[in-house]
């Protein structure tokens, strides 16, 4: 018992010494933010490092540019004149000054947010450059929220419609401008024997987002995040043009959309960002028994509802298991000579990030299988279709937890849903 008591006392002493030179202050209030017509409300109560220890690079007078080193631990600051550099250095104390950026320098050298630019960095060294009075090199290591926040209760949620804007949820999509229709055809595969093109391929998610973050004595106490009222609208309609009997299989990744910041806000001097990636993979295989043309596939809507995750020291990870409902509309046209089968899948993943706190990804796999046959006697082309929808998730923490739970898994992988094979039915249309 005595050994345990001494260990706890030493841990508390280490934490106290690490923060001994930093002054802390309380913050409490509400913030509203608009995106795509939706109003987001942020409520917060927090004890964190005082504003005097932060330097907001977006607001530094005379600062023209910031360049990151190769390993992103060093920053080159370029000023328009020497006085701007002097004024900046007057407010820098090694080990006690944190650099932040809310807009200009959130990425390194124009790279994507996952490259981790200047969200929060602690200055540990200063090197004045030779033969210049307007540049300085800083060694500034990434700082995490559990270094600068002692206690916090932060929540974010949708509260309604922004004034003078149309009420609509966030739209995250690939090859779509409205989360309802495809923006352009996508070429899948072409050779001398066949041509496959996705004439109507897109993925669009409508959703509201929410976030809850509670910290106690520099450790994560509770995390909750996810999506509400989530809808997946998508289409997988292929143009199949065979010049001979042929089989092929394709696996193609569509370039992800640029990361989309849903909401960004400051609590006191500390910036927070909630952002997304949306990579999409297109899979297609087809087998043709003759020279013919057909257009086949489906458009579909999946009402997902709520997708959320929660972490507490007692419950560990808890991920919701949704019960989606799907509506499919078969698309079919072509010549009565067509005979073959095809498997299509447009596989999107939503990757959700809150900087230095957690990552959460959900992969949606709607596989569509179609047996397509033409009849010269009836002059019809028919398709029998089945589909299978699965949802897989991965969540990972990037923030410290209480020592009692330090050996618990920081990640979780879970299958949220699998519909099994569902028969869509048979569709027949007249020949073109």
GUSEKOL-457583 format. One line per field, with one value per residue (C-alpha): residue in three letters; z, x, y. Coordinates in nm, 3 decimals. Last residue first. Layout:
BEGIN
resn = ALA, ...
pz = Z, ...
px = X, ...
py = Y, ...
This chain:
BEGIN
resn = UNK, UNK, UNK, UNK, UNK, UNK, UNK, UNK, UNK, UNK, UNK, UNK, UNK, UNK, UNK, UNK, UNK, UNK, UNK, UNK, UNK, UNK, UNK, UNK, UNK, UNK, UNK, UNK, UNK, UNK, UNK, UNK, UNK, UNK, UNK, UNK, UNK, UNK, UNK, UNK, UNK, UNK, UNK, UNK, UNK, UNK, UNK, UNK, UNK, UNK, UNK, UNK, UNK, UNK, UNK, UNK, UNK, UNK, UNK, UNK, UNK, UNK, UNK, UNK, UNK, UNK, UNK, UNK, UNK, UNK, UNK, UNK, UNK, UNK, UNK, UNK, UNK, UNK, UNK, UNK, UNK, UNK, UNK, UNK, UNK, UNK, UNK, UNK, UNK, UNK, UNK, UNK, UNK, UNK, UNK, UNK, UNK, UNK, UNK, UNK, UNK, UNK, UNK, UNK, UNK, UNK, UNK, UNK, UNK, UNK, UNK, UNK, UNK, UNK, UNK, UNK, UNK, UNK, UNK, UNK, UNK, UNK, UNK, UNK, UNK, UNK, UNK, UNK, UNK, UNK, UNK, UNK, UNK, UNK, UNK, UNK, UNK, UNK, UNK, UNK, UNK, UNK, UNK, UNK, UNK, UNK, UNK, UNK, UNK, UNK, UNK, UNK, UNK, UNK, UNK, UNK, UNK, UNK, UNK, UNK, UNK, UNK, UNK, UNK, UNK, UNK, UNK, UNK, UNK, UNK, UNK, UNK, UNK, UNK, UNK, UNK, UNK, UNK, UNK, UNK, UNK, UNK, UNK, UNK, UNK, UNK, UNK, UNK, UNK, UNK, UNK, UNK, UNK, UNK, UNK, UNK, UNK, UNK, UNK, UNK, UNK, UNK, UNK, UNK, UNK, UNK, UNK, UNK, UNK, UNK, UNK, UNK, UNK, UNK, UNK, UNK, UNK, UNK, UNK, UNK, UNK, UNK, UNK, UNK, UNK, UNK, UNK, UNK, UNK, UNK, UNK, UNK, UNK, UNK, UNK, UNK, UNK, UNK, UNK, UNK, UNK, UNK, UNK, UNK, UNK, UNK, UNK, UNK, UNK, UNK, UNK, UNK, UNK, UNK, UNK, UNK, UNK, UNK, UNK, UNK, UNK, UNK, UNK, UNK, UNK, UNK, UNK, UNK, UNK, UNK, UNK, UNK, UNK, UNK, UNK, UNK, UNK, UNK, UNK, UNK, UNK, UNK, UNK, UNK, UNK, UNK, UNK, UNK, UNK, UNK, UNK, UNK, UNK, UNK, UNK, UNK, UNK, UNK, UNK, UNK, UNK, UNK, UNK, UNK, UNK, UNK, UNK, UNK, UNK, UNK, UNK, UNK, UNK, UNK, UNK, UNK, UNK, UNK, UNK, UNK, UNK, UNK, UNK, UNK, UNK, UNK, UNK, UNK, UNK, UNK, UNK, UNK, UNK, UNK, UNK, UNK, UNK, UNK, UNK, UNK, UNK, UNK, UNK, UNK, UNK, UNK, UNK, UNK, UNK, UNK, UNK, UNK, UNK, UNK, UNK, UNK, UNK, UNK, UNK, UNK, UNK, UNK, UNK, UNK, UNK, UNK, UNK, UNK, UNK, UNK, UNK, UNK, UNK, UNK, UNK, UNK, UNK, UNK, UNK, UNK, UNK, UNK, UNK, UNK, UNK, UNK, UNK, UNK, UNK, UNK, UNK, UNK, UNK, UNK, UNK, UNK, UNK, UNK, UNK, UNK, UNK, UNK, UNK, UNK, UNK, UNK, UNK, UNK, UNK, UNK, UNK, UNK, UNK, UNK, UNK, UNK, UNK, UNK, UNK, UNK, UNK, UNK, UNK, UNK, UNK, UNK, UNK, UNK, UNK, UNK, UNK, UNK
pz = -7.814, -7.695, -7.463, -7.088, -6.825, -6.452, -6.208, -5.831, -5.572, -5.392, -5.072, -4.986, -4.625, -4.472, -4.283, -4.018, -3.769, -3.821, -3.562, -3.533, -3.212, -3.132, -2.814, -2.660, -2.281, -2.137, -2.020, -1.843, -1.480, -1.606, -1.715, -2.086, -2.326, -2.664, -3.009, -2.984, -3.270, -3.429, -3.711, -3.869, -4.114, -4.279, -4.514, -4.788, -5.013, -5.346, -5.584, -5.943, -6.222, -6.548, -6.863, -7.226, -7.455, -7.822, -7.722, -7.975, -7.969, -7.594, -7.393, -7.066, -6.781, -6.446, -6.207, -5.881, -5.673, -5.375, -5.136, -4.921, -4.676, -4.485, -4.157, -4.021, -3.689, -3.589, -3.244, -3.035, -3.198, -3.461, -3.476, -3.773, -3.953, -4.240, -4.437, -4.664, -4.999, -5.191, -5.531, -5.613, -5.936, -6.032, -6.388, -6.583, -6.950, -7.255, -7.479, -7.808, -7.709, -7.712, -7.420, -7.131, -6.755, -6.440, -6.122, -5.845, -5.495, -5.156, -4.843, -4.470, -4.231, -3.884, -3.707, -3.462, -3.236, -3.125, -2.757, -2.682, -2.319, -2.089, -1.765, -1.883, -2.131, -2.510, -2.736, -3.105, -3.329, -3.647, -3.632, -3.908, -4.201, -4.455, -4.768, -5.107, -5.431, -5.801, -5.987, -6.262, -6.629, -6.966, -7.241, -7.561, -7.756, -7.898, -7.730, -7.414, -7.187, -6.835, -6.608, -6.299, -6.135, -5.822, -5.765, -5.453, -5.290, -5.057, -4.844, -4.602, -4.319, -4.075, -3.722, -3.618, -3.277, -3.197, -2.843, -2.748, -2.557, -2.706, -3.073, -3.359, -3.675, -3.811, -4.102, -4.248, -4.569, -4.675, -5.051, -5.222, -5.258, -5.593, -5.724, -5.646, -5.916, -5.891, -6.225, -6.332, -6.688, -6.900, -7.279, -7.567, -7.837, -7.904, -7.567, -7.457, -7.100, -6.979, -6.601, -6.349, -5.985, -5.809, -5.460, -5.189, -4.831, -4.561, -4.202, -3.966, -3.699, -3.733, -3.488, -3.172, -2.800, -2.584, -2.205, -1.941, -2.152, -1.930, -1.847, -1.501, -1.624, -1.988, -2.150, -2.524, -2.693, -3.071, -3.316, -3.692, -3.909, -4.221, -4.596, -4.769, -5.145, -5.365, -5.743, -6.055, -6.349, -6.681, -6.518, -6.823, -6.935, -7.289, -7.445, -7.677, -7.803, -7.453, -7.216, -6.841, -6.583, -6.742, -6.506, -6.631, -6.482, -6.190, -6.072, -5.897, -5.542, -5.309, -5.468, -5.650, -5.715, -5.828, -5.464, -5.184, -4.838, -4.804, -4.464, -4.378, -4.536, -4.425, -4.696, -4.583, -4.498, -4.124, -4.042, -3.980, -3.670, -3.359, -3.484, -3.219, -3.052, -2.690, -2.479, -2.108, -2.022, -1.755, -1.765, -2.130, -2.266, -2.268, -2.310, -2.624, -2.789, -2.876, -3.199, -3.167, -3.253, -3.340, -3.468, -3.751, -3.786, -4.089, -4.134, -4.019, -4.270, -4.325, -4.095, -3.965, -3.599, -3.433, -3.166, -2.967, -2.774, -2.915, -2.844, -3.138, -3.167, -3.505, -3.712, -3.984, -3.941, -4.270, -4.230, -4.300, -4.665, -4.790, -4.861, -4.719, -4.387, -4.320, -4.055, -4.151, -4.283, -4.107, -3.731, -3.655, -3.321, -3.169, -2.802, -2.584, -2.252, -2.354, -2.477, -2.410, -2.716, -2.680, -2.751, -3.045, -3.229, -3.176, -3.301, -3.615, -3.696, -3.642, -3.889, -4.184, -4.403, -4.187, -4.282, -4.025, -4.092, -3.892, -3.761, -3.638, -3.973, -4.061, -4.391, -4.252, -4.254, -4.417, -4.265, -4.465, -4.448, -4.075, -4.037, -3.758, -3.608, -3.640, -3.828, -3.624, -3.306, -3.027, -2.709, -2.358, -2.273, -2.353, -2.034, -2.042, -1.994, -1.763, -1.975, -1.998, -2.350, -2.561, -2.938, -3.149, -3.515, -3.760, -4.084, -4.416, -4.573, -4.275, -4.001, -3.660, -3.321, -3.008, -2.643, -2.313, -2.045, -2.020, -1.707, -1.676, -1.637, -1.594, -1.714, -1.526, -1.304, -1.586, -1.621, -1.251, -1.152, -1.382, -1.243, -0.885, -0.945, -1.078, -0.779, -0.535, -0.713, -0.692, -0.322, -0.243, -0.433, -0.246, 0.088, 0.000
px = -3.339, -3.467, -3.764, -3.707, -3.698, -3.626, -3.587, -3.568, -3.366, -3.269, -3.074, -2.744, -2.647, -2.733, -2.407, -2.378, -2.140, -1.839, -1.588, -1.228, -1.121, -0.816, -0.646, -0.654, -0.626, -0.276, -0.300, -0.630, -0.519, -0.279, -0.573, -0.594, -0.379, -0.503, -0.472, -0.759, -0.844, -1.171, -1.222, -1.558, -1.710, -2.051, -2.182, -2.445, -2.519, -2.700, -2.888, -3.002, -3.174, -3.148, -3.357, -3.312, -3.610, -3.667, -3.897, -3.736, -3.397, -3.377, -3.114, -2.956, -2.800, -2.714, -2.646, -2.449, -2.437, -2.202, -2.273, -1.960, -1.968, -1.645, -1.662, -1.358, -1.303, -0.990, -0.935, -0.795, -0.487, -0.696, -1.056, -1.072, -1.348, -1.270, -1.583, -1.518, -1.687, -1.712, -1.880, -1.934, -2.030, -2.053, -2.147, -2.303, -2.339, -2.563, -2.658, -2.827, -3.153, -2.968, -2.945, -3.119, -3.133, -3.140, -3.264, -3.398, -3.292, -3.424, -3.230, -3.304, -3.010, -3.010, -2.728, -2.484, -2.353, -1.992, -1.891, -1.519, -1.402, -1.707, -1.535, -1.261, -1.504, -1.518, -1.815, -1.880, -2.167, -2.352, -2.716, -2.974, -2.849, -3.123, -2.969, -3.071, -3.000, -2.941, -2.883, -2.683, -2.703, -2.636, -2.596, -2.403, -2.332, -2.066, -2.112, -2.057, -1.963, -1.818, -1.790, -1.604, -1.620, -1.482, -1.483, -1.306, -1.397, -1.187, -1.383, -1.172, -1.318, -1.264, -1.347, -1.101, -1.023, -0.812, -0.700, -0.677, -1.009, -1.206, -1.145, -1.358, -1.353, -1.653, -1.715, -1.368, -1.370, -1.060, -1.029, -1.227, -1.054, -0.917, -1.118, -0.968, -1.001, -1.039, -1.117, -1.202, -1.234, -1.407, -1.446, -1.655, -1.608, -1.666, -1.834, -1.975, -2.104, -2.212, -2.225, -2.469, -2.358, -2.551, -2.540, -2.736, -2.633, -2.842, -2.738, -2.990, -2.717, -2.341, -2.060, -1.885, -1.857, -1.546, -1.526, -1.256, -0.947, -0.656, -0.503, -0.662, -1.012, -1.114, -1.457, -1.521, -1.861, -1.903, -2.194, -2.240, -2.550, -2.561, -2.613, -2.368, -2.316, -2.159, -2.145, -2.145, -2.379, -2.206, -1.957, -1.763, -1.655, -1.525, -1.451, -1.230, -0.973, -0.916, -1.096, -1.159, -1.329, -1.402, -1.610, -1.911, -1.969, -2.136, -2.345, -2.674, -2.810, -2.527, -2.555, -2.226, -2.143, -1.837, -1.749, -1.962, -1.995, -2.310, -2.370, -2.737, -2.974, -3.166, -3.124, -2.941, -3.061, -3.014, -2.847, -3.084, -3.108, -2.919, -2.668, -2.427, -2.092, -2.003, -1.702, -1.655, -1.291, -1.026, -0.647, -0.609, -0.266, -0.068, -0.374, -0.458, -0.140, 0.169, 0.360, 0.726, 0.851, 1.217, 1.202, 1.406, 1.404, 1.393, 1.377, 1.721, 1.916, 2.282, 2.271, 1.935, 1.843, 1.787, 1.519, 1.453, 1.172, 0.859, 0.545, 0.313, -0.068, -0.243, 0.061, 0.065, -0.021, 0.026, -0.335, -0.441, -0.330, -0.013, 0.022, 0.373, 0.264, -0.107, -0.294, -0.084, -0.330, -0.652, -0.664, -0.295, -0.129, 0.215, 0.265, 0.513, 0.632, 0.913, 1.126, 0.966, 0.851, 0.684, 0.994, 1.063, 0.753, 0.837, 1.191, 1.071, 0.821, 1.096, 1.322, 1.088, 0.844, 0.884, 0.968, 0.923, 1.106, 0.957, 1.128, 0.961, 0.791, 1.028, 1.115, 1.105, 0.787, 0.767, 0.581, 0.516, 0.463, 0.464, 0.455, 0.195, 0.126, -0.251, -0.253, 0.051, -0.156, 0.102, -0.010, 0.137, -0.046, -0.377, -0.360, -0.310, -0.648, -0.948, -1.257, -1.632, -1.764, -2.076, -2.042, -2.354, -2.365, -2.598, -2.668, -2.696, -2.400, -2.177, -2.250, -2.082, -2.217, -2.003, -2.102, -1.930, -1.681, -1.305, -1.090, -0.722, -0.389, -0.039, 0.250, 0.579, 0.474, 0.309, 0.565, 0.648, 0.287, 0.264, 0.584, 0.470, 0.134, 0.315, 0.549, 0.257, 0.082, 0.397, 0.446, 0.088, 0.133, 0.455, 0.284, 0.000
py = -0.024, -0.359, -0.379, -0.387, -0.661, -0.634, -0.924, -0.887, -0.699, -1.022, -0.946, -1.119, -1.056, -0.719, -0.679, -0.407, -0.250, -0.474, -0.353, -0.243, -0.069, 0.139, 0.264, -0.081, -0.062, -0.053, 0.309, 0.243, 0.302, 0.565, 0.785, 0.855, 1.055, 1.173, 1.020, 0.770, 0.533, 0.416, 0.165, 0.082, -0.167, -0.133, -0.404, -0.399, -0.697, -0.676, -0.900, -0.843, -1.036, -0.847, -0.878, -0.768, -0.797, -0.870, -1.159, -1.392, -1.221, -1.267, -1.084, -1.184, -0.988, -1.151, -0.861, -0.846, -0.526, -0.494, -0.205, -0.168, 0.124, 0.192, 0.387, 0.569, 0.743, 0.933, 1.085, 1.371, 1.525, 1.703, 1.584, 1.352, 1.163, 0.927, 0.840, 0.544, 0.488, 0.159, 0.179, -0.186, -0.358, -0.725, -0.817, -1.099, -1.183, -1.212, -0.922, -1.010, -0.835, -0.504, -0.264, -0.095, -0.140, 0.074, -0.098, 0.129, 0.034, 0.150, 0.055, 0.059, 0.075, -0.085, 0.096, -0.064, 0.211, 0.199, 0.178, 0.191, 0.178, 0.148, 0.251, 0.485, 0.643, 0.624, 0.678, 0.626, 0.723, 0.639, 0.743, 0.698, 0.490, 0.555, 0.402, 0.539, 0.358, 0.387, 0.068, -0.095, -0.178, -0.019, -0.273, -0.334, -0.652, -0.882, -1.214, -1.416, -1.129, -1.146, -0.846, -0.736, -0.395, -0.235, 0.141, 0.267, 0.596, 0.810, 1.061, 1.262, 1.466, 1.752, 1.875, 2.148, 2.298, 2.608, 2.706, 3.075, 3.081, 2.797, 2.856, 2.724, 2.516, 2.330, 2.100, 2.133, 1.934, 1.745, 1.752, 1.483, 1.149, 1.041, 0.750, 0.411, 0.146, -0.229, -0.389, -0.743, -0.870, -1.131, -1.135, -1.265, -1.004, -0.632, -0.580, -0.241, -0.228, 0.117, 0.091, 0.239, 0.248, 0.522, 0.667, 0.845, 0.763, 0.930, 1.008, 1.165, 1.184, 1.148, 1.080, 1.182, 1.108, 1.125, 1.110, 1.149, 1.214, 1.313, 1.653, 1.668, 1.580, 1.605, 1.595, 1.610, 1.578, 1.599, 1.607, 1.592, 1.621, 1.408, 1.385, 1.153, 1.145, 0.881, 0.893, 0.677, 0.731, 0.667, 0.433, 0.326, -0.019, -0.072, -0.404, -0.607, -0.357, -0.220, 0.016, 0.018, 0.240, 0.578, 0.793, 0.992, 1.341, 1.525, 1.231, 1.315, 1.339, 1.451, 1.801, 1.853, 1.491, 1.296, 1.215, 1.352, 1.496, 1.707, 1.868, 1.897, 2.151, 2.458, 2.719, 3.032, 3.383, 3.322, 2.990, 2.703, 2.489, 2.381, 2.125, 2.000, 2.059, 1.989, 2.082, 2.010, 2.066, 2.022, 2.068, 2.162, 2.259, 1.935, 1.709, 1.904, 1.790, 1.991, 1.942, 2.042, 2.389, 2.437, 2.790, 2.936, 3.313, 3.539, 3.918, 4.031, 3.829, 3.739, 3.435, 3.309, 3.353, 3.014, 2.976, 2.656, 2.480, 2.648, 2.439, 2.374, 2.378, 2.350, 2.432, 2.169, 1.806, 1.620, 1.502, 1.860, 1.838, 2.003, 2.376, 2.400, 2.250, 2.285, 2.487, 2.788, 3.043, 2.937, 2.892, 2.883, 2.823, 2.863, 2.776, 2.966, 2.821, 2.587, 2.874, 3.211, 3.408, 3.750, 3.962, 3.730, 3.860, 4.227, 4.169, 3.989, 4.266, 4.523, 4.342, 4.386, 4.186, 3.878, 3.516, 3.241, 2.913, 2.626, 2.316, 1.996, 1.937, 1.650, 1.813, 2.164, 2.374, 2.717, 3.014, 3.331, 3.706, 3.785, 4.165, 4.173, 3.830, 3.761, 3.429, 3.324, 3.317, 3.321, 3.148, 3.167, 3.492, 3.317, 3.113, 2.735, 2.568, 2.534, 2.479, 2.520, 2.498, 2.507, 2.494, 2.547, 2.460, 2.633, 2.451, 2.638, 2.466, 2.552, 2.805, 2.850, 2.949, 2.985, 2.949, 3.035, 2.942, 2.984, 2.945, 3.036, 2.860, 3.004, 2.792, 2.767, 2.476, 2.275, 1.998, 2.023, 1.950, 1.650, 1.501, 1.567, 1.396, 1.091, 1.088, 1.100, 0.812, 0.599, 0.683, 0.573, 0.246, 0.170, 0.239, 0.000
